[in-house]
Amino acid sequence: MSAKSDLSQLPNRPLWFEPAQPRRRLEGDSQADVVIVGAGYTGLWTAYYLLKSEPNLRVVLLEKREVGFGASGRNGGWASAIFPISLERVTQMYSHSAALRLQQAMNETVDEIGRVLALEGVEADFAKQGFLSLARSAPQMARARAAVEASARFGLPAQWRVLEEAEAQAQVGAQGALGGLYTEHCALIHPGKLVRGLARLVESMGAKIHEQSAVTQMAPGVVHTAQGCVKTQITVRATEAFTSQQPGHSRFVIPLYSLMLATEPLPRERLRKLNLDHRMAFNDMRHLRVYGQVTAEGRLVFGGRGAPYNWGSRMTDQADLVDSIHAKLHDTLVEFFPDLADARITHRWGGALGVSRDWCPTVSIDRKKRMAWAGNYVGDGVATSNLAGRILRNLILEREGDLDTLPLVNHRSPSWEREPLRWLGINSGLAAASLSDIEERFTHRPSRTAMLLEKLTGAH
């Protein structure tokens, strides 16, 4: 299907999904050293690093649906060193040195993922070629230059570099590119292959994964499902946006939806003409984020934000599909690459990402309650979840390491406002980001609305 009018006929089916033999649900009572609630990236990386350090640990993962059902099987496949909030905001909250150490850890995390996949023989189409944020207007180009200058002043002169028009267009042949902002610290992966490969890996190491095992209660030392319970030394909550659906956590994190499209496999010659015959991630510098990649089989995968927040943090399968937003994504894809107007769209889907009130992720532990948790990645969880898994290993095993003093460790975000303030504030923010892009198209100057929004959220 290629016409916008046909997009609404496509089902909610992530490109990355692959039918698999279901794993047994939890039945009866058992014991474990560590119970992990959620079999996505955070839970699986945590299980991996725990068992790598202590092979005799009894590790159990409980998954409400199936492995990778949530964001781990629905994301855009960017394992990037981007942290959701700016380093300037991290400095305000903690210190300049803490922000520098955080960025270094994020950079190293991209390489750590590739190292583990190679070591363990997990094939997930990993390709580290960096990412290019195209500047397709004068204000965007000004932001690209300002970002490089600010990074250098901050103490990270090699983190980003500006690409001028010819070089940017040679990398990604998007319409109207005036230049861009490039970093090497990003890899592309196949999200489904990664999450399924990690699941098989930790099972081979001794972990037990139970699917269709929704947790009904987490109490100190015991986790309950409808069919059984597991007594444990410590529980890890690795439920990302779904944390908002748990009793007592409705204001801890909110679910925001990101939506995606995928084309049919495109001929290599066609990709070469568009300078897309590579595995470099790309987007442009608009305020309402979009993002893309070309998969190993030559499909263009294109996604973005803009789906409205649902009252009361409601999460349903229907929220994954918003016809108007999928149509806008297709418009934007064609705006980038007019020659792909006739490319057949074969998949569309969506998924929720977790957002805390200050947009800052956390990796935390409460030893009295025998509970640890990680998440609130704001859409940057492919890499950050790996970092979280290593930190959780240290916290659970009480092993000291350099990672344990990073700013996200035991970070406590304020609670979200109650409704209707939450609904009004979040959707107003989404509207403001969209209006900021319109403002820049008409004024050809950086958006004042966007500047205010960045000050309020700390995001970048």
N, C-alpha and C positions, 0 to 999 in steps of 0.2 A: 504494500500500500504506500502511495506517495502523497496523494492529495490530503490536505488537512481534514477534509470532510470524512476521510476514511480512517483517520487515526483513532477515532472514538470506538471503532469496531475491534481494535486490537485488545486482547485480554491483558490482565496484569501478570506479565510473565517476564521476570528478569532474564536478560540474555545469559547470565552466568549460571542459571539454574540447570541442574541435571538430575533426573530421577535416580534414586538410590534405594537400596534395600533398607527398609526402616530398622532402626535399632530398637531393642526391647525397652519398654517402659519400666519404670521402677515398680517392683512388686514386693510387698512385705517390708520387713525391717532389716537394717544392716548397719554396719559401722564403717567409718572412714577417718583418715587423719585430716583430710581437707575435702569439703564439699564446695563445688563451684556452681553457682546458679547462672546458667546462660552458656551455651556452647557456640559463641561467636569468637571473634579474634581475641578479645580480652581474656575470656575464660580459657581458650585453647593455648594461647601463649603462656599464661600463668601455669597451666598444667605442664606444659613442655619444660619450662625453666625449673619448676619444682622437681620434676622427675629427673631432669638432667643433673640436678644437684644432689637429690636424695632418691635414688632409684627404688628404694623399698617403701616409699610413701604410698599410702592407700588414698588415691585421688578419684573422686566421683564427680561427674558433671551431670547436672539435671537441666534438660532443655524442654521448654513448653511445647515447641513445635518440632522442627528438625534442625540439624546442624546448619548454621548459616542462614536461618530464616530471616533474621533482622538485617541491620545495616551491613553486616559482614558479607552478606550475599546480594546486596542491592546497591553498593556504592559505585563510584566512577573509576575505581582501580588506580588511584593515585596514592602511592606511598611516598609522601612528601615530608620535608622537614619544616613545613609551615606549622606554627603554633597559633591557635585561634585568636589570641589577643596579642597586641603589639608588644615588642620588647620594651618600649617606653612605658606601657602600662605595667608590665612585670616589674620594671625598675621602681615605679611608684609604689607598688604593692610590697616589694621585697627589697631588692638592691640591684645596682648596675652589674655587679659581679655575678649575682644569681641569674640575671637575664642572659649574660654571656655564656654561663655554664649550661643553661637550658638550651640555647641555640646549638651549642656544640654537641650536646647529647642528642638533640633532634637530628642533626646532620649525621652523626654516627649511627643512629637508629636505622636510617635508610640502608646503609651498608650492612648492618647487622642482620637485617631481614634477608638480604641476598646471601650473606655468609651461611646462615642457618639452612636456607633452602638448598644451597649447593652441598653443604655438609651432609644433610639428611636425605638428599635425593628427592626432594619435593618439587615437582614440575608445576610452576604456576605462571609461566610466561613472564618471568621477571626480566625487566630490561631497564637499566639505569642510563637514561639519556637526558635527564634534566627536564625542566619545564620552562615554557616561554609564555609570558603574559604579554600579549600584543597590545600596542597602543594604536588605536584606530581613530583618534581624534587629537586635537591639540591639547586639551586638558589631560587626556590620558598620557600623552607623551611627557607632559610636564610632571605628572605624578611619577612616571618611570624614572626620570632624571632625579627627581627629589628623593625617591626611595634609595637610589644608589648613594647619593650624597649623604643622606641621613644614616645609612648603614655604615658607611666609612667613618663618619663622626662618632658613631656609637662604639666603634672598635671592631667592625666586621667588614673590612674593605673588600674581601674576596667573596662575600656571600652572594652578591648580585652584580650583574653588569648590564649596561645599556647596549642594546643592539640598534644600530641605525637602520633606516628604511630598507636598503638593499639586502642587508644581512638577515633582517627579520623576515622579509618576504621569501628569501631563499630557504629559510627553515620551515615556514608555514605559509602557504600561498593564499592567505585569507584576503578578501577584498578590503581595500582601503587601509592596509597596515602602514603606519608611518614610522614604526620602529617597535621596540619592545623591551621587556625586562626579563633577563634570563638568569636561572640558577641551575647548577649541576646537581643540587641536592634533592632529586626526585626520581623515583622509579615507577614504572607501570607494572601492574600485575593483573592477572585474571582473578577477580575476587572469589569466584566459586571454586576454582582449582585450589586457591590458597586455603580457604576455610575447610574444604573437604580433605585436602592433603594434610593439614595440621591435625584434623580429627583422626585420620588413620594413623598418623605418626604417634600421637599420644596414646592411642589404644595399643599400639605395638610396644609402647614403653610401660604398659600396665594400667593405664587409666581406664575407668569404666564410664561410658556415655549412655545415658538413658534419655531417649526422645519421648515426646508425647507425655511428659512428666511435669506438668505445671506445679510449681511450688505454691502451696496454700499458706504456709507459715514458716518464718525463719525466727527461731528463738535461740538464745545462747546454748550452743552445744547440740542442737538438733534442727533438722530441716524436714518439713512435712510435705507430702503430696497426698492426693486423694487415695492413692493405692498403697502408700507405705511411708516410711520415714528413714532418715539416716542420722545416726548419732555421729558427731564429729568434733574434733578439737577446734576447728575454725571454719567459718563459712565465708566464701567470697561472693559478693554480689556483683555480677558482671552482666547487667541487664540493660545498660545504656538508656535509650529513650523509654524503654518499657518500665524503667524504675518509676516513672510517673504514674503508673497504673497500680502500684503497690500501696497498701494502706499506710498512711503516715508520710508518704513521699510525694504527694501531688504537687507540692510547691518546691521540691528539691531540684527538679529538672523538668523541662518542658520538651515535648516532641515537636520539631519542625520538619517539614517534608521537603525532600529534594526529589525531583522527577527526571526521568531519563528516556532517551530514544536510542535505537540502534538501527543502522542501515543493513541492507544485505551486504555480503562480502563484495568489495569493489575491486575491479581488475587492477593489477599492479601498475599498468600503464596509466590508468586514470589517476591513481594515487600519485604517481610521479609528476604528472602535469600540475597537480595541486600542491606539490611539495609536501605531501603527506605520507611518503613512502618511508616511514620511520616509526619509532616508538617513543617519541617525545610527547609529553603531556603539554597541553596548551589551553589558554583561555584568552580573554581580553580584560582590560582594566576597568570595565564598567562596575558600578556599585552593587547592582543586583547580580550576583555571581552566576556565570556560566562556566562550563569546563568540558574538555573533550580529550579523546585519545583515539588512535587507530589500533585495533586489536591485532594479535598475531595472525589472525586469519583475514585481516584486511577490512573489517567492519569499522565504520566511523561511529563511535559512541559519544553522544552529546547530551549533557544534562544541565540543570540549573535550578535555582531557587525561585520563589515567588508564590508557591502554594500557600494558601492562608492557614493561619493557626486556628485550630478547632476549639471551640468553647470548652472549658474544663479539661483541657489536655486530652480530649477524647481521641482514641486511636482505633481505627477500623480498617479492614482491608480495602474498603471503598475509598479511603483517604489517599491511597497510593495513586489513584487515577484522578486527575483534574483536567478535563478535556481542554479547557481554555488555556491552561499552562502548557500542556503538551503541544497544543497548536502554536503557541508563542515560541516554544523551543524550536519547533520546525521552522518557523519564520526566521529565527535567529541563525539556525544552521545554514539556511539558504542565503541569508544576508552575508554570512562568512564566506560561503562557497556557492555562488549562483549556479555553477555548473552541476551541482548536485541536486538541483530542483526536481529532477526526475528519478533520483535514487530511491529505491523502494525501502520504506521503513518496515522492518520485520518485527520489532519488539518495542514495547513501551512499558514502563514500570515506575514505581516510586518507592520511597522508604523514609522512615523517620530517623532523624538524628537528634541526639540529646544536647540540650543547651541549659547551662546553669545561669543564674541571674547575672553573674559578672563575666560570663562567657569563658571562664577559666576551667580547664579540666582538673580532676583530682585523682590521687591515688592515696587511699587512707586506710587506717586500721584503728579499731577500738578493742583493745585486748580484754577489757572487762566484759564487753558484750560478745567477745570471741567472733568478731565480724570484721572483714576487710572489704573494700570496694574500690572500683575505679570506673571512670567514664566521663561523661559530659564533654565529648570531644568536638562538638560543634561541626561535624563533618570532616574533621581532620584525623580520624581515628585509625586509618589503615596503618600508619606508622606509629602513632602515639600509643596504640594498644600494645604494640611490642615493647615499647619503653615501659608501659604500665605493668606488663607481665614480669619484666625483670625486677622492677621495684617491689611488686607484691611478693615475689620470691624472697627478696631480702627481708621485707617486713615480717613475713610469716615465719621464716626460718631464723629470724633475729640475727641476720648477718649484716655487718656494717659494710657499706660501699659508697663510692662517690655519688651514685645515683640517689641515695637516700636523703640527700640534703637539697635536692632540686625544688624549685618553688611549688610544683604541683603536689608534693608529698604532704599529706595531711592538710591540704588546703581546704578551707571551709568557705563556701560561697553563701551569700545571703539568700534567704528564701524569696521566691517569686511572689508578687502581689496576689491577693485574692481576686477572683472574678467580681465585677467585670473589668477591673483595672488591667488585669493580665491580658485579656483578649484585646482590649482597646490599645494598650501599649505596644504589644507585639505586632499586631496587624498595621498599626500606624507606622511602626518602624519599617515593615516591608514596603508599605506604600511610599514612605520617604525615600528608600533606596531606589525604587523605580522612578520616582519624580526627580531624583538627583541626576539620573541618566538623561531624562528628558530635558532638564534644565541645562545640562552641559551641551546637548545637541543644539539648543537654540541660542545660548549665550556665548558658546565657544570659550567659556571660562570655567575654572574649577567650581564645583557646586558648593555653595555655602551650607545647604541642607546636609550634604554628605559630611562636611567638616564637623557640624554639630552632632550628627549621628555617631561619628567615630569617637568624639569626645565622650558621649554618653555611654557607649558600649565598650570602648577599648579595643574593638575589633579593627581589622585592617584588610 
